[in-house]
Amino acid sequence: MSDPQAKFERIRAAIEAADRALAEALDQRVEAMRDLSALREAEPEGYFVPPRDADAIARVSEQARSFPTEGIRPVMTEVLSVCQQIISPAEVAYAGPLGGFGHLAARKHFGAAASLHVFPSGDAVLSEVERGHCSYGVLPFETSSDGAVTSTLNLLARSDVKICAEVPVRRTFHLMGEGSVEGLRRIYASGAAVTACEHYLSERFPEVDVIDARNGLSAAEKVKGVPEAAALATAVVAELANLPFVERNIEDVSDLHTRYVIVGDDYPPRTGADRTAIVLALHDAPGVLLDCLQPFAERKINLYRLETRPARGWEFRYLILFEVDGHITDRPLLAAIEALRVSSRYVKVLGSYPRADQ
């Protein structure tokens, strides 16, 4: 046996051994979760809480030596999603359409094993969470092009649900279908997808008919079994429709993002790298904004973001969104919020959540 061949055999054996060890580790984690589920049933009055997902991901990130750090979170999210189903299946509501970026955000945060439910509006999503039909909701909070999503801000300002996580999603579009680029005659896409890829479509396919579709999944359904047609949609649509990619990442601007928030009925524990969102309405008086900023400056609390949005259905004209570093349980932040109430007509803490960049 030649030296290269012998080396290859050792490499292949190492890969197979790693796969076996990975399968054993996955089995061990699932068995531990089943044991925990059985213990909870046997001792319903006990307080048995598994390690938080964030802690599990952090622990694996610290212990991994060669596996790329950026790959740990998506891999662990799927593992934890399956394990969560054993203990208590996560019921998650998101605003449609099916296969859209809200769906993508829910999948990214909760994993494929979670039970995801699509609803037509953010109002319907909040209603499901408030009534206890779903444990969590997923709502668009900020776009890199237009800032805070006004409708979401107004909904959260009136609701008792709390932001407990943030999920940035890159707005990427892909061409998918059962044929090739050379034989392409028609492209089905929603209006939003066409707008995001307008330059690409005109430059790459000037002679191809672009036909309007209600949404990405509808576009995908129209190209099934039609080799000369393709759909323009998200990666999750390709998965749902079982369509191969023709070309990937074809959006005209590559750095457009939407930040989604996960909402639930409680604040998550502090992590040391948290952010708190606060919404307020100010009195109409000179210097009032400066009065609101002063409590944070005095306590050296970093103001990450300040944005004004129209107030819909309120007795005041504008809502102001503050995002500051820190957790609602931090004493300096609590004191700053109490001082804020003195100079404001309305103050509400929307939530405290781990920073996605951490």
Number of C-alpha atoms within 10 A of each C-alpha: 6 7 8 9 10 11 12 12 12 12 12 12 12 12 12 12 12 12 12 12 12 12 11 12 12 14 12 12 14 19 14 14 18 15 14 17 16 13 13 16 11 10 11 10 8 10 8 12 8 12 8 12 15 13 11 16 17 15 11 14 18 10 9 11 9 6 10 9 12 9 10 15 19 16 12 19 22 19 17 21 21 19 20 20 15 16 17 10 15 20 19 25 30 31 24 19 17 22 22 21 26 25 22 21 25 27 21 17 21 23 23 15 18 21 17 21 18 20 17 12 15 21 16 16 25 28 16 21 22 19 9 13 13 21 17 27 29 28 30 26 21 19 18 13 10 9 14 20 17 18 18 18 23 18 15 23 21 11 14 18 23 24 26 22 22 24 23 19 18 17 21 22 23 21 24 30 29 19 19 15 18 7 10 18 15 19 26 28 26 20 14 13 23 21 13 19 20 15 15 15 20 12 9 11 16 10 12 14 14 21 14 16 20 12 22 28 24 20 25 27 18 16 22 17 11 14 16 17 26 31 34 32 28 24 23 18 27 22 12 12 19 14 20 14 19 16 14 14 15 18 22 16 13 13 11 15 16 23 21 22 26 26 29 24 16 13 19 19 15 16 15 13 14 20 25 23 23 18 21 20 22 20 13 11 8 8 9 13 15 10 15 20 15 14 19 20 12 10 12 12 16 13 16 12 11 14 12 16 17 15 18 15 8 12 8 15 12 15 23 19 22 19 20 20 22 26 25 23 12 11 11 17 21 14 14 19 19 12 16 21 16 12 18 17 13 17 20 18 20 25 26 28 28 22 17 13 8 9
